[in-house]
């Protein structure tokens, strides 16, 4: 996807169309939130650990920050729509289900499993 396509896709986020970039999905909710969801690289659920997920959460936050620096449209989307950013880590069971692992809202991590 080239930069112009990404810019167009960023503005579609406000209309409810998610943007997938690598292992990160960005979408809005009807409650003024921007959900930034990262999908763990761990293949087997039993191998998931808090330390690994916490590191992957930091990686997703870094990826989102870098995307925001590259595309002011993303920063503007958040500001113009007064969105609160929520970071989430999830486990993807080969497309069958997404299992929430944790979220970070306002700097506080909430663990869903473990």
N, C-alpha and C positions, 0 to 999 in steps of 0.2 A: 504494500500500500504506500503510495507516495504522500508527500506532505500535504498537498491540496486535498487528497481524499481523507486524510486524518482530520484536517481542519473541518471538513464538511461533516464527518462522523461525530466530531466533538459536539457540534451544535445540535445534532440529532439526539444526543443524550438527554437534553432537556425535554424532548418529545417522547421519552420512554424507550428509545432505541439504544440498547447496550453497546458499548464499544469494547471489543476484545483486543488486547495487545499482549502478546506473549502468553504468560500464564496469569494474566490479570484481566478482570472484567470490571468495567465501570458503568454504573447505571444510577438513575435517580429513582426515588420512591415518591409516593404521593404525600409523604410527610416531611418534605423539604430536606431530604438527606441525599447525599451522594455516596453510594456504596462502592467501595473499592475492594473487590474480592480477589484474593490470591488463592491459587490452587496448589496445594502441596505437591512436591515432587516425589513424596513417599508413595511407593506402589502398594505395599501391604499395610493395612490399617494397624495391625499389631506392632508395626515398627515405628509408629508415630510417638514422638516424645515432646514434652513441653519445650525443652531447649531448642530442638530442631524447628518446631513451629514458631517459636519466638524469633528465631533468626530469619525464617522465611517471611514473617510478618514485617520485620525491619527491611528486608529486601524489597518487599512490595511497596512499602512506604517510600523507599529510595527511588524505585522505578516510577512511582506516581509523581514524586517531586521532580525527577528529571523530565518526565513527559510535560509537566506543568511549565517548567523552565523553557522547554522547546516550543510550546504552543500556548501563547498568552490566552488563546480562546478558552482553554480549560480553566484558567484562573478567572477570566471574565464570566464564564458560565457559573462558577461557584458564587462569585460576588453578586452578579446581576440577579440571580435566583435565590440569594440568601440561603445557600445550602450548607448544612453541617456535614463534614466528611466523616464517614465511618469506615474503618478498615476491618476487613474480615479475612480469616483464613479458613479454607474448606478442603475437604477431602473429596476427590472425584472418583467414584466407584465405576470407572470405565464407561461413563456416560449414563449409568443406571440411576445414580442419585448423587446429590451433593450433600455432604455431611458437614455441618458447621463445627469448627474446632474452637475458634475464639474470635473475639472482636476487640477492637480498640476504639474507644470513643472518648475524646477529650484527654488522651494520655493514659486512660485506665483500661487495662486488659481484663476482659471477662472471658473465663474459660468455660466452654460448653461441655467438654468431655475431659477426662483425665482425673 
